[in-house]
């Protein structure tokens, strides 16, 4: 009985996590005068650098993807309200 409850609880948590993760709005970055190809290259560079930092939370906390994009001059685009 306890095993079934545990599996049910874990299953519900997984479903909730997937639903929440899929419903978030992606961040849009903006930098005046930058072409899409330059943006793609900058974004890829920041993603690669983030992946190369290692797998520990402490290491990931030192380097952030957002910090890299901001260092390259990008800002988060604020959406206009409807």
KOLGU-150249 format. One record per atom (N, C-alpha, C): x, y, z. Coordinates in steps of 0.2 Angstrom, whole numbers, padded with zeros to 4 digits, always signed. Last residue first. Layout:
N
XYZ;...
This chain:
82
-0006+0217-0114;-0011+0217-0119;-0016+0223-0118;+0010+0224-0111;+0004+0221-0109;-0001+0222-0114;+0025+0220-0120;+0020+0225-0119;+0013+0221-0116;+0039+0212-0112;+0033+0212-0116;+0028+0217-0115;+0055+0217-0111;+0049+0217-0107;+0043+0217-0112;+0070+0208-0115;+0064+0212-0118;+0058+0211-0113;+0085+0209-0106;+0078+0205-0107;+0073+0210-0109;+0099+0213-0116;+0094+0215-0110;+0088+0211-0111;+0116+0212-0120;+0109+0210-0121;+0105+0212-0115;+0130+0213-0119;+0126+0219-0120;+0118+0218-0121;+0137+0203-0114;+0138+0204-0121;+0133+0210-0124;+0133+0203-0101;+0140+0205-0102;+0141+0207-0110;+0120+0197-0103;+0121+0204-0101;+0128+0207-0102;+0125+0184-0106;+0121+0188-0111;+0121+0195-0109;+0131+0181-0094;+0135+0181-0100;+0131+0185-0105;+0120+0181-0085;+0126+0186-0084;+0130+0186-0091;+0113+0170-0090;+0110+0177-0090;+0115+0182-0090;+0121+0160-0087;+0119+0161-0094;+0117+0168-0095;+0133+0162-0074;+0126+0161-0077;+0125+0163-0084;+0144+0156-0063;+0143+0158-0070;+0136+0157-0071;+0142+0152-0050;+0147+0157-0051;+0146+0160-0058;+0132+0142-0050;+0130+0148-0047;+0135+0154-0048;+0139+0131-0055;+0134+0134-0060;+0132+0141-0057;+0147+0128-0044;+0150+0130-0050;+0145+0134-0055;+0137+0124-0035;+0141+0129-0033;+0145+0132-0040;+0131+0113-0042;+0127+0119-0041;+0132+0125-0039;+0142+0105-0054;+0140+0106-0047;+0136+0113-0046;+0146+0103-0066;+0140+0100-0065;+0137+0102-0058;+0154+0115-0078;+0154+0109-0073;+0147+0107-0071;+0156+0124-0087;+0157+0126-0080;+0157+0120-0076;+0151+0121-0100;+0158+0119-0098;+0160+0121-0091;+0138+0126-0100;+0139+0119-0100;+0146+0117-0098;+0142+0140-0102;+0138+0138-0096;+0139+0130-0095;+0148+0140-0114;+0152+0142-0108;+0148+0139-0102;+0137+0137-0122;+0143+0132-0122;+0147+0134-0116;+0128+0148-0120;+0126+0141-0118;+0132+0136-0117;+0136+0158-0125;+0135+0158-0118;+0132+0151-0116;+0137+0154-0139;+0143+0155-0135;+0142+0154-0127;+0123+0155-0142;+0127+0148-0142;+0133+0148-0138;+0122+0168-0141;+0118+0164-0137;+0121+0157-0136;+0130+0173-0151;+0131+0175-0144;+0128+0170-0140;+0124+0167-0163;+0131+0165-0161;+0133+0167-0153;+0112+0173-0162;+0112+0166-0162;+0119+0163-0160;+0116+0186-0164;+0112+0184-0158;+0113+0177-0157;+0121+0185-0177;+0125+0187-0172;+0122+0185-0165;+0109+0182-0184;+0115+0177-0184;+0120+0179-0179;+0101+0193-0182;+0099+0186-0180;+0105+0182-0179;+0111+0208-0178;+0107+0203-0183;+0106+0197-0179;+0108+0222-0168;+0111+0215-0169;+0107+0211-0173;+0102+0234-0165;+0107+0234-0170;+0110+0227-0171;+0100+0232-0147;+0099+0236-0153;+0104+0235-0159;+0095+0217-0141;+0101+0221-0141;+0101+0225-0148;+0086+0206-0131;+0086+0212-0135;+0093+0215-0135;+0078+0190-0128;+0084+0195-0127;+0084+0200-0132;+0065+0183-0119;+0067+0186-0125;+0073+0191-0124;+0062+0167-0111;+0065+0174-0111;+0067+0176-0118;+0047+0159-0113;+0054+0159-0114;+0056+0166-0114;+0035+0156-0100;+0036+0159-0106;+0044+0160-0107;+0030+0139-0095;+0034+0146-0094;+0035+0149-0101;+0024+0127-0097;+0020+0133-0097;+0023+0140-0096;+0033+0117-0095;+0031+0118-0102;+0027+0124-0102;+0034+0117-0081;+0040+0118-0085;+0038+0120-0092;+0021+0113-0077;+0024+0120-0075;+0030+0121-0080;+0021+0100-0082;+0016+0105-0084;+0018+0112-0083;+0032+0094-0076;+0032+0094-0083;+0027+0100-0085;+0027+0095-0062;+0033+0098-0064;+0034+0099-0072;+0015+0087-0063;+0015+0094-0061;+0021+0098-0063;+0021+0075-0066;+0016+0078-0071;+0016+0085-0069;+0029+0073-0055;+0032+0073-0061;+0027+0076-0066;+0019+0072-0045;+0024+0077-0044;+0027+0078-0051;+0012+0061-0049;+0009+0067-0049;+0014+0073-0048;+0022+0051-0047;+0019+0052-0053;+0016+0059-0054;+0024+0052-0033;+0030+0054-0038;+0027+0055-0045;+0012+0047-0029;+0014+0054-0027;+0020+0056-0031;+0012+0034-0034;+0006+0039-0036;+0009+0046-0035;+0022+0029-0027;+0023+0029-0034;+0017+0034-0037;+0017+0030-0014;+0024+0033-0016;+0024+0034-0023;+0006+0022-0015;+0005+0029-0013;+0012+0033-0015;+0012+0009-0017;+0008+0012-0022;+0007+0020-0021;+0020+0008-0005;+0023+0008-0012;+0019+0011-0017;+0009+0007+0004;+0014+0012+0004;+0018+0013-0002;+0004-0006+0000;+0000+0000+0000;+0004+0006+0000;
